[in-house]
């Protein structure tokens, strides 16, 4: 095992550099990929059908490989962590249907479908009414073949630098059709590691050095998951069943060697052990009632249980140390959903869609804190340490999609009513009601370009974690819950211009403005405490862009470049100073570039991925944290010489991703008290080298 790990370290970078230096001299001889098929546009929706043969140049193993190579398409995995079913969708359909699952992302689902099982992929742009994915402007529908058993598998070995530990992982899936029953079974195991090295200087208010810290963080994570997705086509009704089970264990912590300038050095160990167990079961039934009416009933149950233990041990560098702080947290979160959807196309030129969803969410949280006081470890009372939060929510929506010449109009009127009750350390009950209207206008300029404008109101979801108490051992802070927290509401206006060009090229630019009410941030309390809370109205505006460009014109045959980026500005009145500042935890800009080239005659492919992100700021009662910008570069070379087999050698975080933090802590509220100390951290993450083999059977 150790020899293989060392071999990866010695060979990955040289081979990658060889490909980077030599690819440019040989690629020009290869034929360009097949031109993308022409879209078929009717009723302000354009459908482009990509047959499975279109992807042959990419030698796909799974449906995920095929979707990732769709021209001008960016996969959206949705928000699997949101409560409810309607708002968790991505932009992927399978056989025209959205899978009734939340915990399993579209990427996870596609990675379990062998490429040999895909007949074609249809990309729909413009109006997507009647496709279970309202709110998306571009979706991909993966159409599977009718019969035949197929499977996909993958094995991966990775190691991190510095270090030589061998980390294996693997996954397998099997698909088959038996009469009216089609199913896919999946299983996976993974061992991963996260490491970082930090140097931290602690300065007093005048800038004099108080302490130097040499810190090493390491975490090992083990995962296991099982999944099943099945459909049964009855005489008039189609039934679906989906289930996922996942188990995860994390074990690690940080060793911080601290050297004060005026006292002896000591070692502070921060331990963290966590175990998670998730289960989800989903059922759905869809039936057509004549030519104009279609209904779908969805039922889903989800259960997530988490247990974690954290501690702080302090002692001399060469001694075991003494346990100073110990925490135990046990959380159980459950969700039950029942949703009914109906489509009606009986009015010429219109598609009427209606939905009603009821959901029950519950969180049971138990938190215990122990500190060493007078030589003994004793329990410390924490407000809201043991609490239960329950939400009953009802969502209803009515939408109409229609068009007039090149203009397509989507109108939706939705509403949300909920009641949140809490017992335990905090007690109370509150009710909410929100209207959520939206209007989308799409104007087709020509066969290759369009304009799209939207106005909508979105209601954020309250994070149940903000209702319960916990501890941040790294910064030695207590995080209290706030039972009076209200959800953010945002009115968004945006305008998008989109154009297709040069076979597979696409350029999309979006300008947006958000008006935010009840901004969620941090509220100061008495006695130097703070809680999550609402701090008033805020705003955000900016621009987003996406570009997919073929590079044949630059002499790079069968190569493409995908760029995504955004820039924004924001503001909200600070609850302490009363002056306007930027929103907490939001970056002003980011950019990501993904380059890949396929060399089919050589049986090779290679690629680079780079990203740059601006820093962000976090505002607290007595501190201001500034996290500086970060860059990343990854690359790979892939052999496709053996049919239906991919062998990839790659490196992630080539330059080890510096993550710097400037934490300023004040002697009380930051608007009126002087600076007490300042922590300057320079953190370097580890580089990952990996060998991955994937195939089909």
Secondary structure, DSSP 8 states (H G I E B T S, - for coil): -HHHHHHHHHHHHHHHHHHHHHHHHHGGGS---------EEETTEEEEEEEGGGGGGGT-SBHHHHHHTSTT-------TTSSSSGGG--SEEETTB--S-SSS-HHHHHHTSBGGGEEEEEEEEE--TTTT-TT-SEEEEEEE-SS--EEEEEEEEEEEES----EEEEEEEEEEEETTEEEEEEEEEEEEEEEEEEEEEEEETTS-EEEEEEEEEEEEEEEEEEEEEEEEE-SSEEEEEEEEEEEEEEEEEEEEEEEETTS--EEEEEEEEEEEEEEEEEEEEEEEETTTEEEEEEEEEEEEEEEEEEEEEEE-TTS--EEEEEEEEEEEEEEEEEEEEEEE--STTEEEEEEEEEEEEEEEEEEEEEEEETTEEEE---TTSEEEEEEEEEEEEEEEEEEETTEEEEEEEEEEEEEEEEEESS-EEEEEEEE--EEEEEEEEETTEEEEEEEEEEE----GGGGS-EEETTTTEEEB--TT----EEEEEEEEEEEEETTTEEEEEEEEEEEEES-EEEEE-GGG-EEEEE---EEEEEEEEEEEEE-GGGT-TTEEEEEEEEEEEEEEE-TTT-SEE--TT--SEEEEEEEEEEETTTTEEEEEEEEEE--EEEE-SSEEEEE--EEEEEEEEEE--STTEEEEEEEE-TT--EEEEEEEEESS-TTTS-EEEEEEEEEEE-EEEEEEEEEE-
